[in-house]
């Protein structure tokens, strides 16, 4: 399997950091825009899309600012890959954006970014930020 490469993508979003944090850090919030369903048991989150599911561990979070999920294997051992979502707020303009850090095979970066764009678009519709 080819190693994955890290990429970052930033999305301006018209929302308060507090509201956004609920949508990026809770199973109910994430299941409204990120996956078809999200379940959690302790620090482990199961993300379900159609017929597939992936499990991740909530590796870190900072209230109102960021979450980091590390993908885990069947034995709940961390993989080297993760995705992270940061809420950025410009101190002067108070503009808010989401910074997504993720990994994908080098030849799939464009598709991966497109997927994030679609998901963030769903999030923006959900919170009325279009």
ChimeraX attribute file (.defattr): number of C-alpha atoms within 10 A of each C-alpha:
attribute: neighborCount
match mode: 1-to-1
recipient: residues
	/A:1	4
	/A:2	8
	/A:3	10
	/A:4	16
	/A:5	14
	/A:6	15
	/A:7	15
	/A:8	13
	/A:9	13
	/A:10	16
	/A:11	16
	/A:12	16
	/A:13	22
	/A:14	16
	/A:15	15
	/A:16	15
	/A:17	20
	/A:18	12
	/A:19	12
	/A:20	24
	/A:21	21
	/A:22	15
	/A:23	19
	/A:24	26
	/A:25	21
	/A:26	15
	/A:27	20
	/A:28	15
	/A:29	19
	/A:30	19
	/A:31	18
	/A:32	17
	/A:33	20
	/A:34	22
	/A:35	17
	/A:36	14
	/A:37	18
	/A:38	21
	/A:39	16
	/A:40	16
	/A:41	9
	/A:42	8
	/A:43	11
	/A:44	18
	/A:45	21
	/A:46	17
	/A:47	20
	/A:48	17
	/A:49	13
	/A:50	8
	/A:51	6
	/A:52	7
	/A:53	13
	/A:54	14
	/A:55	21
	/A:56	24
	/A:57	22
	/A:58	19
	/A:59	16
	/A:60	13
	/A:61	16
	/A:62	11
	/A:63	12
	/A:64	18
	/A:65	18
	/A:66	21
	/A:67	21
	/A:68	22
	/A:69	23
	/A:70	21
	/A:71	22
	/A:72	19
	/A:73	12
	/A:74	8
	/A:75	6
	/A:76	12
	/A:77	12
	/A:78	17
	/A:79	12
	/A:80	10
	/A:81	17
	/A:82	19
	/A:83	18
	/A:84	20
	/A:85	22
	/A:86	22
	/A:87	23
	/A:88	20
	/A:89	16
	/A:90	9
	/A:91	8
	/A:92	6
	/A:93	7
	/A:94	11
	/A:95	14
	/A:96	19
	/A:97	20
	/A:98	21
	/A:99	17
	/A:100	21
	/A:101	16
	/A:102	22
	/A:103	20
	/A:104	18
	/A:105	14
	/A:106	13
	/A:107	11
	/A:108	13
	/A:109	17
	/A:110	12
	/A:111	11
	/A:112	16
	/A:113	18
	/A:114	12
	/A:115	13
	/A:116	18
	/A:117	15
	/A:118	14
	/A:119	16
	/A:120	19
	/A:121	16
	/A:122	17
	/A:123	22
	/A:124	18
	/A:125	12
	/A:126	13
	/A:127	14
	/A:128	11
	/A:129	13
	/A:130	11
